[in-house]
Amino acid sequence: MRLCFASNNAHKLDEIRPLLPASIELLSLADINCHEELPETQDTLEGNARQKAEYVRQHYGVACFADDTGLEVAALNGEPGVYSARYAGPQRLAEDNVAKLLHELAGSPDRSARFRTVVALAGADGTMHEFAGEVDGHITEAVRGTGGFGYDPVFVPVEGDGRTFAEMTGTEKNLISHRARAVAGLVAFLNAASLSS
C-alpha cells in the first residue's frame, strides 16, 4: 500500500518510517511532486491535520495522513499549543521557539507540560479517520541534548528516566512519544483494514 505522509520534515519522516509495517510504502510530499506550502489555518490540532491530509488527497489523488503536534504548557494556559511551530514568529525556527518558551517560563514553579499529536488519515475512498497520542512531562530550565527536533531539548517525559527527548535515541523516544502513540493508532487501523479486505 502506498501512503503519503503530508510532510517534508526529514526528522518526522525518519521518526515515522520505522513505526510503519513493511507493507506500506511511505511517500513524502516531494515524492508526489507536492512542493507548495500546505494550508494550516485551523485553530485546533485536529483541524490542521485534517486540512493538510484532505488537501493532498484532493489535489494529488493519493491516500494521505498528516499530523499536527502541539506542546501545551500548564503555566502558559496551554500555549503554545496549535501555534507551537510558529511560537516565536513565522520563520518557524526551533531555537527561537525554545528560547521564547524558556523566557516565558522563567521563574515559574509550575513547569508541567504535555505533547499532543493528532494524525488524520484521508483515505483514497474519501473517508477521514483521526488518531491521537499524548505524553505528559515538564520543561527543563535549559536546553539538554542534541537529538530530536523542535522542543525535544527542553521536554522531559514523565515515563522516562529524567532525560529530555533530545537526550534519547530515536528508538527510545519512539517507545513513549506522542507521535509514536498516534501513529500506533493509525497502524492498528491500517492492519485491521487490510485483514478485512
C-alpha positions in Angstrom: 0.0 0.0 0.0 1.3 3.4 -0.9 0.6 6.1 1.6 1.7 9.7 1.6 2.8 11.5 4.8 2.0 15.2 4.4 5.4 16.4 5.4 8.8 17.2 4.0 10.3 17.4 7.5 13.1 14.9 7.3 13.1 14.4 11.1 9.4 13.5 11.2 9.8 11.1 8.2 12.8 9.4 9.9 10.8 9.1 13.1 7.6 7.6 11.5 9.2 5.3 8.9 10.2 2.6 11.4 6.8 2.7 13.0 5.0 1.6 9.9 4.7 -2.0 8.7 6.9 -3.1 5.8 3.7 -3.5 3.6 3.3 0.3 3.5 5.4 2.3 1.1 5.8 5.7 2.7 5.8 8.7 0.3 6.8 12.2 1.2 5.3 15.3 -0.3 8.4 15.6 -2.6 7.8 12.0 -3.8 4.4 13.1 -5.2 5.8 16.4 -6.5 3.9 18.5 -4.0 6.2 21.4 -3.3 3.7 24.1 -2.2 3.1 25.1 1.4 0.1 23.1 2.8 -2.7 25.1 4.4 -2.7 25.2 8.2 -5.3 27.8 9.0 -7.4 25.9 11.6 -7.3 26.8 15.3 -7.0 23.2 16.6 -4.5 20.4 16.0 -7.4 18.2 14.7 -8.4 20.8 12.2 -4.9 21.4 10.9 -4.2 17.6 10.5 -7.5 17.1 8.6 -6.9 20.1 6.4 -3.5 19.0 5.3 -4.5 15.4 4.7 -7.6 16.4 2.7 -5.6 19.0 0.7 -3.2 16.3 -0.5 -5.9 13.8 -1.3 -8.0 16.3 -3.3 -5.0 17.8 -5.2 -2.8 14.7 -5.7 -5.3 11.8 -5.6 -3.4 9.7 -3.1 -4.3 8.3 0.4 -2.6 10.6 2.8 -2.0 11.1 6.5 -1.0 14.3 8.2 -0.1 15.2 11.7 -0.2 18.3 13.8 1.6 18.5 17.1 1.4 20.9 20.0 3.3 21.5 23.2 0.8 22.5 25.8 2.3 24.2 28.9 0.1 24.5 32.0 1.6 27.7 33.3 1.1 29.4 29.9 -2.6 28.4 29.8 -1.9 25.7 27.2 0.3 27.7 25.0 2.0 27.4 22.5 -0.4 24.6 21.6 -1.6 24.8 18.0 0.9 27.6 17.3 4.0 25.6 18.6 5.8 25.6 15.2 5.5 29.4 14.9 5.5 30.4 18.5 8.4 32.9 18.1 7.3 34.0 14.6 6.6 32.9 11.0 10.2 31.9 10.4 9.4 28.7 12.4 12.9 28.3 13.9 13.1 25.7 16.7 15.8 27.6 18.5 13.8 30.8 18.6 10.7 28.9 19.8 12.6 27.2 22.6 14.3 30.4 23.7 10.9 32.2 23.9 9.4 29.3 25.8 12.2 29.3 28.4 11.9 33.1 28.7 8.1 32.9 29.3 8.6 30.2 32.0 11.5 32.0 33.7 10.9 31.8 37.5 7.7 29.7 37.1 7.4 27.0 39.8 5.0 25.0 37.5 6.8 23.6 34.5 4.4 20.8 33.7 3.5 20.3 30.1 2.3 17.8 27.6 2.9 17.0 24.0 -0.1 16.1 21.9 -0.2 14.8 18.4 -3.2 14.3 16.1 -2.9 12.2 13.0 -5.6 12.5 10.3 -5.9 9.9 7.6 -7.6 10.8 4.3 -8.4 7.6 2.6 -8.5 7.2 -1.2 -12.2 6.3 -0.7 -13.0 9.7 0.7 -13.1 8.7 4.3 -11.4 10.5 7.2 -10.1 9.0 10.4 -8.2 10.5 13.3 -5.8 9.1 15.9 -4.3 10.9 18.9 -1.4 10.4 21.2 0.0 12.4 24.1 2.7 12.3 26.7 3.0 14.3 29.9 6.2 15.8 31.2 7.9 19.0 32.2 10.0 21.8 30.7 13.6 22.0 31.8 15.3 25.3 32.7 18.0 24.9 30.0 18.5 23.1 26.7 19.8 19.5 27.1 20.7 17.0 24.4 21.4 17.2 20.6 19.0 14.7 19.2 15.4 15.1 18.2 13.9 18.4 17.0 11.6 21.2 18.0 11.1 21.3 21.7 12.7 18.0 22.4 15.8 19.5 24.1 13.6 21.0 26.9 10.9 18.3 27.3 11.4 15.6 29.9 8.6 12.9 29.7 7.2 11.6 32.9 7.6 8.0 31.8 11.3 8.4 31.0 14.4 8.3 33.2 14.9 12.1 33.6 16.4 12.7 30.2 14.9 15.1 27.6 13.7 13.7 24.3 16.8 15.2 22.8 19.0 13.1 25.1 17.3 9.9 23.9 18.0 7.8 20.8 15.2 7.8 18.2 14.3 4.3 19.2 14.0 5.2 22.9 11.8 8.2 22.1 9.6 6.2 19.8 8.8 3.9 22.8 6.9 6.6 24.6 6.4 9.6 22.3 3.1 11.3 21.5 3.7 10.9 17.8 4.5 7.2 18.1 1.3 6.7 20.0 -0.8 8.5 17.4 0.9 6.6 14.6 0.3 3.3 16.5 -3.4 4.0 16.3 -3.0 4.6 12.5 -1.1 1.4 12.1 -3.6 -0.7 14.0 -6.4 0.8 11.8 -4.5 0.0 8.6 -3.7 -3.5 9.7 -7.3 -4.1 10.6 -8.5 -2.7 7.3 -6.1 -4.9 5.3 -7.3 -8.0 7.2 -10.9 -7.3 6.4 -10.4 -6.5 2.7 
